[in-house]
Amino acid sequence: MAIIVDKEQKKKDIAIGTKELILNDGINNITISQIAKAANIGKGTVYEYFKNKDEIVFELVEILMQEHNKRKEAKLALHVTTREKVKSFFSFFYTDEDEELREIYKQFTAIALSSSNDDMVSFQTECYILYEKWMESIIQEGIANNELKPEAKELIMGIFAFAQGAFIMSVTTSAIANLEQKINNQIDILFDLMEK
C-alpha cells in the first residue's frame, strides 16, 4: 500500500527544518545539500517541493507570519488604550520574541526586492492589506471610544511607512541606536496630536 504524503505539510516541514540553518548562515550562504541535510531529506526531495532556495525562505516567512499574527492578536487584546495597542502592533520591529521572524523577513525582503515574482507580490500585498485593516480597526475603535479625533484614520499609512522605514534604517545604517524608543516616541507625538 502506497504511503500518502500531505504535500503542503511536507513543504512546511522542509521549510521549518531549515529555519536554524537559514538564521545562522543566511540563505545566500547555504547549499541545497545543506538544506536537504537540515530537513533530513534527500537533495532531490528539496526540488520536488521548491524550485530554488528563495522559495524556501518565502515558505518559511509565510509560516512564521501566521504564528506571529496569532501572538499579535492575543497581545493586542491585553492592552486598553489605543496608544498602547498601536505601540504593541509595531513592536514586531524590535521585540526579542519576533527576532527570528525579523531575520527571515529581512532575507525575504532582499529576495523580493531583487527577484520578486507574482506570488511574492501577492503575499506582500495580502500582508499589507491585512495589517492596514487591522490598524484601521484599532484606530476606528479609538475614534468610537472618543479617544481619538476622527482625522486620526488618515494617519494610518504614515504610521506604517514611518515604522517600516525606521526598521530598514536601523538595519542598514547606524543612524537609529534605539529603534523601540524611536518608534514609541513618534507614536507618542502622533497620539498627542490625535487624542481628544
Rosetta constraint file for C-alpha pairs under 8 A:
AtomPair CA 5 CA 10 HARMONIC 7.34 0.50
AtomPair CA 6 CA 10 HARMONIC 6.09 0.50
AtomPair CA 7 CA 11 HARMONIC 6.06 0.50
AtomPair CA 7 CA 49 HARMONIC 7.95 0.50
AtomPair CA 8 CA 12 HARMONIC 6.35 0.50
AtomPair CA 9 CA 13 HARMONIC 6.06 0.50
AtomPair CA 10 CA 14 HARMONIC 6.18 0.50
AtomPair CA 11 CA 15 HARMONIC 6.37 0.50
AtomPair CA 11 CA 49 HARMONIC 6.03 0.50
AtomPair CA 11 CA 59 HARMONIC 7.90 0.50
AtomPair CA 12 CA 16 HARMONIC 6.08 0.50
AtomPair CA 12 CA 59 HARMONIC 6.96 0.50
AtomPair CA 12 CA 60 HARMONIC 7.38 0.50
AtomPair CA 12 CA 63 HARMONIC 7.47 0.50
AtomPair CA 13 CA 17 HARMONIC 5.86 0.50
AtomPair CA 13 CA 39 HARMONIC 7.52 0.50
AtomPair CA 14 CA 18 HARMONIC 6.41 0.50
AtomPair CA 14 CA 39 HARMONIC 5.22 0.50
AtomPair CA 14 CA 46 HARMONIC 7.71 0.50
AtomPair CA 15 CA 19 HARMONIC 6.44 0.50
AtomPair CA 15 CA 39 HARMONIC 7.60 0.50
AtomPair CA 15 CA 56 HARMONIC 5.60 0.50
AtomPair CA 15 CA 57 HARMONIC 7.33 0.50
AtomPair CA 15 CA 59 HARMONIC 6.35 0.50
AtomPair CA 15 CA 60 HARMONIC 5.37 0.50
AtomPair CA 16 CA 39 HARMONIC 7.81 0.50
AtomPair CA 16 CA 60 HARMONIC 6.48 0.50
AtomPair CA 17 CA 38 HARMONIC 5.93 0.50
AtomPair CA 17 CA 39 HARMONIC 4.42 0.50
AtomPair CA 17 CA 40 HARMONIC 7.73 0.50
AtomPair CA 18 CA 22 HARMONIC 6.18 0.50
AtomPair CA 18 CA 35 HARMONIC 5.89 0.50
AtomPair CA 18 CA 38 HARMONIC 5.46 0.50
AtomPair CA 18 CA 39 HARMONIC 5.70 0.50
AtomPair CA 19 CA 23 HARMONIC 6.06 0.50
AtomPair CA 19 CA 60 HARMONIC 7.34 0.50
AtomPair CA 20 CA 24 HARMONIC 5.94 0.50
AtomPair CA 21 CA 25 HARMONIC 5.88 0.50
AtomPair CA 21 CA 26 HARMONIC 7.31 0.50
AtomPair CA 21 CA 30 HARMONIC 7.90 0.50
AtomPair CA 21 CA 35 HARMONIC 7.53 0.50
AtomPair CA 21 CA 38 HARMONIC 7.08 0.50
AtomPair CA 22 CA 26 HARMONIC 4.62 0.50
AtomPair CA 22 CA 27 HARMONIC 5.28 0.50
AtomPair CA 22 CA 30 HARMONIC 7.61 0.50
AtomPair CA 22 CA 104 HARMONIC 7.71 0.50
AtomPair CA 23 CA 100 HARMONIC 7.16 0.50
AtomPair CA 23 CA 103 HARMONIC 6.80 0.50
AtomPair CA 23 CA 104 HARMONIC 6.89 0.50
AtomPair CA 25 CA 29 HARMONIC 5.89 0.50
AtomPair CA 25 CA 30 HARMONIC 6.71 0.50
AtomPair CA 26 CA 30 HARMONIC 6.88 0.50
AtomPair CA 26 CA 107 HARMONIC 7.49 0.50
AtomPair CA 27 CA 53 HARMONIC 6.83 0.50
AtomPair CA 27 CA 54 HARMONIC 7.48 0.50
AtomPair CA 27 CA 57 HARMONIC 7.48 0.50
AtomPair CA 27 CA 107 HARMONIC 7.33 0.50
AtomPair CA 30 CA 34 HARMONIC 6.31 0.50
AtomPair CA 30 CA 35 HARMONIC 7.29 0.50
AtomPair CA 31 CA 35 HARMONIC 6.34 0.50
AtomPair CA 32 CA 36 HARMONIC 6.07 0.50
AtomPair CA 32 CA 43 HARMONIC 6.52 0.50
AtomPair CA 32 CA 46 HARMONIC 7.39 0.50
AtomPair CA 32 CA 53 HARMONIC 7.15 0.50
AtomPair CA 33 CA 37 HARMONIC 6.21 0.50
AtomPair CA 33 CA 43 HARMONIC 5.69 0.50
AtomPair CA 34 CA 38 HARMONIC 6.10 0.50
AtomPair CA 35 CA 39 HARMONIC 6.10 0.50
AtomPair CA 35 CA 43 HARMONIC 7.89 0.50
AtomPair CA 35 CA 46 HARMONIC 7.81 0.50
AtomPair CA 36 CA 40 HARMONIC 5.89 0.50
AtomPair CA 36 CA 41 HARMONIC 5.07 0.50
AtomPair CA 36 CA 42 HARMONIC 5.55 0.50
AtomPair CA 36 CA 43 HARMONIC 5.10 0.50
AtomPair CA 36 CA 45 HARMONIC 7.72 0.50
AtomPair CA 36 CA 46 HARMONIC 6.29 0.50
AtomPair CA 37 CA 41 HARMONIC 6.19 0.50
AtomPair CA 37 CA 42 HARMONIC 7.28 0.50
AtomPair CA 37 CA 43 HARMONIC 7.88 0.50
AtomPair CA 41 CA 45 HARMONIC 6.41 0.50
AtomPair CA 41 CA 46 HARMONIC 7.43 0.50
AtomPair CA 42 CA 46 HARMONIC 6.93 0.50
AtomPair CA 43 CA 47 HARMONIC 7.10 0.50
AtomPair CA 44 CA 48 HARMONIC 6.56 0.50
AtomPair CA 45 CA 49 HARMONIC 6.81 0.50
AtomPair CA 46 CA 50 HARMONIC 5.96 0.50
AtomPair CA 47 CA 51 HARMONIC 5.73 0.50
AtomPair CA 47 CA 52 HARMONIC 7.31 0.50
AtomPair CA 50 CA 55 HARMONIC 5.93 0.50
AtomPair CA 50 CA 56 HARMONIC 6.62 0.50
AtomPair CA 51 CA 55 HARMONIC 6.73 0.50
AtomPair CA 52 CA 56 HARMONIC 7.19 0.50
AtomPair CA 53 CA 57 HARMONIC 6.76 0.50
AtomPair CA 54 CA 58 HARMONIC 6.29 0.50
AtomPair CA 54 CA 108 HARMONIC 7.64 0.50
AtomPair CA 54 CA 111 HARMONIC 6.79 0.50
AtomPair CA 55 CA 59 HARMONIC 6.12 0.50
AtomPair CA 56 CA 60 HARMONIC 6.09 0.50
AtomPair CA 57 CA 61 HARMONIC 6.05 0.50
AtomPair CA 57 CA 104 HARMONIC 6.94 0.50
AtomPair CA 57 CA 107 HARMONIC 7.39 0.50
AtomPair CA 57 CA 108 HARMONIC 6.08 0.50
AtomPair CA 58 CA 62 HARMONIC 6.30 0.50
AtomPair CA 58 CA 108 HARMONIC 6.21 0.50
AtomPair CA 58 CA 120 HARMONIC 7.48 0.50
AtomPair CA 59 CA 63 HARMONIC 6.37 0.50
AtomPair CA 60 CA 64 HARMONIC 6.14 0.50
AtomPair CA 60 CA 104 HARMONIC 7.60 0.50
AtomPair CA 61 CA 65 HARMONIC 5.88 0.50
AtomPair CA 61 CA 101 HARMONIC 6.99 0.50
AtomPair CA 61 CA 104 HARMONIC 6.21 0.50
AtomPair CA 61 CA 105 HARMONIC 6.17 0.50
AtomPair CA 61 CA 108 HARMONIC 7.15 0.50
AtomPair CA 62 CA 66 HARMONIC 6.34 0.50
AtomPair CA 63 CA 67 HARMONIC 6.56 0.50
AtomPair CA 64 CA 68 HARMONIC 6.03 0.50
AtomPair CA 64 CA 101 HARMONIC 6.16 0.50
AtomPair CA 65 CA 69 HARMONIC 6.04 0.50
AtomPair CA 65 CA 101 HARMONIC 7.29 0.50
AtomPair CA 66 CA 70 HARMONIC 6.54 0.50
AtomPair CA 67 CA 71 HARMONIC 6.51 0.50
AtomPair CA 68 CA 72 HARMONIC 6.01 0.50
AtomPair CA 68 CA 98 HARMONIC 7.54 0.50
AtomPair CA 69 CA 73 HARMONIC 6.10 0.50
AtomPair CA 70 CA 74 HARMONIC 6.46 0.50
AtomPair CA 71 CA 75 HARMONIC 6.07 0.50
AtomPair CA 72 CA 76 HARMONIC 6.01 0.50
AtomPair CA 72 CA 88 HARMONIC 7.98 0.50
AtomPair CA 72 CA 89 HARMONIC 7.01 0.50
AtomPair CA 73 CA 77 HARMONIC 6.41 0.50
AtomPair CA 74 CA 78 HARMONIC 6.97 0.50
AtomPair CA 75 CA 79 HARMONIC 7.37 0.50
AtomPair CA 75 CA 88 HARMONIC 7.41 0.50
AtomPair CA 76 CA 85 HARMONIC 5.64 0.50
AtomPair CA 76 CA 88 HARMONIC 6.55 0.50
AtomPair CA 76 CA 89 HARMONIC 7.08 0.50
AtomPair CA 79 CA 84 HARMONIC 5.95 0.50
AtomPair CA 79 CA 85 HARMONIC 5.73 0.50
AtomPair CA 80 CA 84 HARMONIC 6.89 0.50
AtomPair CA 80 CA 85 HARMONIC 7.28 0.50
AtomPair CA 81 CA 85 HARMONIC 6.35 0.50
AtomPair CA 81 CA 142 HARMONIC 7.65 0.50
AtomPair CA 82 CA 86 HARMONIC 6.13 0.50
AtomPair CA 82 CA 138 HARMONIC 6.59 0.50
AtomPair CA 82 CA 139 HARMONIC 6.82 0.50
AtomPair CA 82 CA 141 HARMONIC 7.69 0.50
AtomPair CA 82 CA 142 HARMONIC 5.49 0.50
AtomPair CA 82 CA 147 HARMONIC 7.51 0.50
AtomPair CA 83 CA 87 HARMONIC 6.26 0.50
AtomPair CA 83 CA 187 HARMONIC 7.52 0.50
AtomPair CA 83 CA 188 HARMONIC 7.53 0.50
AtomPair CA 83 CA 191 HARMONIC 6.75 0.50
AtomPair CA 84 CA 88 HARMONIC 6.10 0.50
AtomPair CA 85 CA 89 HARMONIC 5.97 0.50
AtomPair CA 85 CA 138 HARMONIC 7.30 0.50
AtomPair CA 86 CA 90 HARMONIC 6.45 0.50
AtomPair CA 86 CA 135 HARMONIC 7.53 0.50
AtomPair CA 86 CA 138 HARMONIC 7.51 0.50
AtomPair CA 86 CA 187 HARMONIC 7.71 0.50
AtomPair CA 87 CA 91 HARMONIC 6.20 0.50
AtomPair CA 87 CA 183 HARMONIC 7.94 0.50
AtomPair CA 87 CA 184 HARMONIC 6.27 0.50
AtomPair CA 87 CA 187 HARMONIC 7.00 0.50
AtomPair CA 88 CA 92 HARMONIC 7.87 0.50
AtomPair CA 89 CA 135 HARMONIC 7.90 0.50
AtomPair CA 90 CA 163 HARMONIC 7.00 0.50
AtomPair CA 90 CA 183 HARMONIC 7.91 0.50
AtomPair CA 91 CA 95 HARMONIC 5.78 0.50
AtomPair CA 91 CA 180 HARMONIC 7.33 0.50
AtomPair CA 92 CA 98 HARMONIC 5.82 0.50
AtomPair CA 92 CA 102 HARMONIC 7.71 0.50
AtomPair CA 93 CA 98 HARMONIC 7.65 0.50
AtomPair CA 93 CA 102 HARMONIC 7.15 0.50
AtomPair CA 93 CA 163 HARMONIC 7.76 0.50
AtomPair CA 93 CA 164 HARMONIC 7.79 0.50
AtomPair CA 93 CA 167 HARMONIC 6.14 0.50
AtomPair CA 93 CA 179 HARMONIC 7.78 0.50
AtomPair CA 93 CA 180 HARMONIC 7.74 0.50
AtomPair CA 94 CA 98 HARMONIC 7.39 0.50
AtomPair CA 94 CA 99 HARMONIC 7.39 0.50
AtomPair CA 94 CA 179 HARMONIC 6.59 0.50
AtomPair CA 94 CA 180 HARMONIC 5.88 0.50
AtomPair CA 95 CA 99 HARMONIC 6.60 0.50
AtomPair CA 98 CA 102 HARMONIC 6.11 0.50
AtomPair CA 99 CA 103 HARMONIC 6.29 0.50
AtomPair CA 100 CA 104 HARMONIC 6.31 0.50
AtomPair CA 101 CA 105 HARMONIC 5.82 0.50
AtomPair CA 102 CA 106 HARMONIC 6.04 0.50
AtomPair CA 103 CA 107 HARMONIC 6.52 0.50
AtomPair CA 104 CA 108 HARMONIC 6.13 0.50
AtomPair CA 105 CA 109 HARMONIC 5.94 0.50
AtomPair CA 106 CA 110 HARMONIC 6.22 0.50
AtomPair CA 107 CA 111 HARMONIC 6.33 0.50
AtomPair CA 108 CA 112 HARMONIC 6.04 0.50
AtomPair CA 109 CA 113 HARMONIC 5.97 0.50
AtomPair CA 110 CA 114 HARMONIC 6.19 0.50
AtomPair CA 111 CA 115 HARMONIC 5.66 0.50
AtomPair CA 111 CA 116 HARMONIC 6.58 0.50
AtomPair CA 112 CA 116 HARMONIC 4.19 0.50
AtomPair CA 112 CA 117 HARMONIC 7.41 0.50
AtomPair CA 112 CA 120 HARMONIC 6.57 0.50
AtomPair CA 112 CA 121 HARMONIC 7.74 0.50
AtomPair CA 116 CA 120 HARMONIC 6.06 0.50
AtomPair CA 116 CA 121 HARMONIC 6.77 0.50
AtomPair CA 117 CA 121 HARMONIC 6.28 0.50
AtomPair CA 118 CA 122 HARMONIC 6.00 0.50
AtomPair CA 119 CA 123 HARMONIC 6.07 0.50
AtomPair CA 120 CA 124 HARMONIC 6.10 0.50
AtomPair CA 121 CA 125 HARMONIC 6.00 0.50
AtomPair CA 122 CA 126 HARMONIC 6.08 0.50
AtomPair CA 123 CA 127 HARMONIC 6.17 0.50
AtomPair CA 124 CA 128 HARMONIC 6.12 0.50
AtomPair CA 125 CA 129 HARMONIC 6.14 0.50
AtomPair CA 126 CA 130 HARMONIC 6.03 0.50
AtomPair CA 127 CA 131 HARMONIC 6.09 0.50
AtomPair CA 128 CA 132 HARMONIC 5.89 0.50
AtomPair CA 129 CA 133 HARMONIC 6.06 0.50
AtomPair CA 130 CA 134 HARMONIC 6.06 0.50
AtomPair CA 131 CA 135 HARMONIC 5.99 0.50
AtomPair CA 132 CA 136 HARMONIC 5.96 0.50
AtomPair CA 132 CA 156 HARMONIC 7.31 0.50
AtomPair CA 132 CA 157 HARMONIC 7.56 0.50
AtomPair CA 133 CA 137 HARMONIC 6.12 0.50
AtomPair CA 134 CA 138 HARMONIC 6.47 0.50
AtomPair CA 135 CA 139 HARMONIC 6.22 0.50
AtomPair CA 135 CA 156 HARMONIC 6.98 0.50
AtomPair CA 136 CA 140 HARMONIC 5.90 0.50
AtomPair CA 136 CA 153 HARMONIC 6.69 0.50
AtomPair CA 136 CA 156 HARMONIC 6.86 0.50
AtomPair CA 137 CA 141 HARMONIC 5.99 0.50
AtomPair CA 138 CA 142 HARMONIC 6.35 0.50
AtomPair CA 139 CA 143 HARMONIC 6.26 0.50
AtomPair CA 139 CA 148 HARMONIC 7.70 0.50
AtomPair CA 139 CA 152 HARMONIC 7.03 0.50
AtomPair CA 139 CA 153 HARMONIC 6.17 0.50
AtomPair CA 140 CA 144 HARMONIC 6.05 0.50
AtomPair CA 140 CA 153 HARMONIC 7.01 0.50
AtomPair CA 141 CA 145 HARMONIC 6.01 0.50
AtomPair CA 142 CA 146 HARMONIC 6.25 0.50
AtomPair CA 142 CA 147 HARMONIC 5.10 0.50
AtomPair CA 142 CA 148 HARMONIC 5.49 0.50
AtomPair CA 143 CA 147 HARMONIC 5.72 0.50
AtomPair CA 143 CA 148 HARMONIC 4.66 0.50
AtomPair CA 143 CA 149 HARMONIC 6.09 0.50
AtomPair CA 143 CA 150 HARMONIC 5.84 0.50
AtomPair CA 143 CA 152 HARMONIC 7.81 0.50
AtomPair CA 146 CA 196 HARMONIC 7.09 0.50
AtomPair CA 147 CA 195 HARMONIC 5.63 0.50
AtomPair CA 147 CA 196 HARMONIC 5.79 0.50
AtomPair CA 148 CA 152 HARMONIC 6.44 0.50
AtomPair CA 148 CA 194 HARMONIC 5.50 0.50
AtomPair CA 148 CA 195 HARMONIC 4.30 0.50
AtomPair CA 148 CA 196 HARMONIC 5.34 0.50
AtomPair CA 149 CA 194 HARMONIC 5.57 0.50
AtomPair CA 149 CA 195 HARMONIC 5.94 0.50
AtomPair CA 149 CA 196 HARMONIC 5.76 0.50
AtomPair CA 151 CA 155 HARMONIC 7.66 0.50
AtomPair CA 151 CA 194 HARMONIC 7.54 0.50
AtomPair CA 152 CA 156 HARMONIC 7.50 0.50
AtomPair CA 152 CA 194 HARMONIC 5.69 0.50
AtomPair CA 155 CA 159 HARMONIC 6.20 0.50
AtomPair CA 156 CA 160 HARMONIC 6.37 0.50
AtomPair CA 157 CA 161 HARMONIC 6.07 0.50
AtomPair CA 158 CA 162 HARMONIC 6.03 0.50
AtomPair CA 159 CA 163 HARMONIC 6.13 0.50
AtomPair CA 159 CA 187 HARMONIC 7.73 0.50
AtomPair CA 160 CA 164 HARMONIC 6.09 0.50
AtomPair CA 161 CA 165 HARMONIC 5.82 0.50
AtomPair CA 162 CA 166 HARMONIC 5.91 0.50
AtomPair CA 163 CA 167 HARMONIC 6.20 0.50
AtomPair CA 163 CA 183 HARMONIC 6.24 0.50
AtomPair CA 164 CA 168 HARMONIC 6.26 0.50
AtomPair CA 165 CA 169 HARMONIC 6.11 0.50
AtomPair CA 166 CA 170 HARMONIC 6.04 0.50
AtomPair CA 166 CA 176 HARMONIC 7.60 0.50
AtomPair CA 166 CA 179 HARMONIC 7.16 0.50
AtomPair CA 166 CA 182 HARMONIC 7.92 0.50
AtomPair CA 166 CA 183 HARMONIC 7.44 0.50
AtomPair CA 167 CA 171 HARMONIC 6.35 0.50
AtomPair CA 167 CA 179 HARMONIC 7.02 0.50
AtomPair CA 168 CA 172 HARMONIC 6.06 0.50
AtomPair CA 169 CA 173 HARMONIC 5.41 0.50
AtomPair CA 169 CA 174 HARMONIC 7.67 0.50
AtomPair CA 169 CA 175 HARMONIC 6.91 0.50
AtomPair CA 169 CA 176 HARMONIC 6.92 0.50
AtomPair CA 170 CA 174 HARMONIC 6.35 0.50
AtomPair CA 170 CA 175 HARMONIC 6.60 0.50
AtomPair CA 170 CA 176 HARMONIC 5.17 0.50
AtomPair CA 170 CA 177 HARMONIC 7.28 0.50
AtomPair CA 170 CA 179 HARMONIC 6.70 0.50
AtomPair CA 176 CA 182 HARMONIC 7.53 0.50
AtomPair CA 178 CA 182 HARMONIC 6.25 0.50
AtomPair CA 179 CA 183 HARMONIC 6.07 0.50
AtomPair CA 180 CA 184 HARMONIC 6.04 0.50
AtomPair CA 181 CA 185 HARMONIC 5.87 0.50
AtomPair CA 182 CA 186 HARMONIC 6.32 0.50
AtomPair CA 183 CA 187 HARMONIC 6.24 0.50
AtomPair CA 184 CA 188 HARMONIC 6.06 0.50
AtomPair CA 185 CA 189 HARMONIC 6.24 0.50
AtomPair CA 186 CA 190 HARMONIC 6.21 0.50
AtomPair CA 187 CA 191 HARMONIC 6.03 0.50
AtomPair CA 188 CA 192 HARMONIC 6.05 0.50
AtomPair CA 189 CA 193 HARMONIC 6.57 0.50
AtomPair CA 190 CA 194 HARMONIC 6.09 0.50
AtomPair CA 191 CA 195 HARMONIC 5.54 0.50
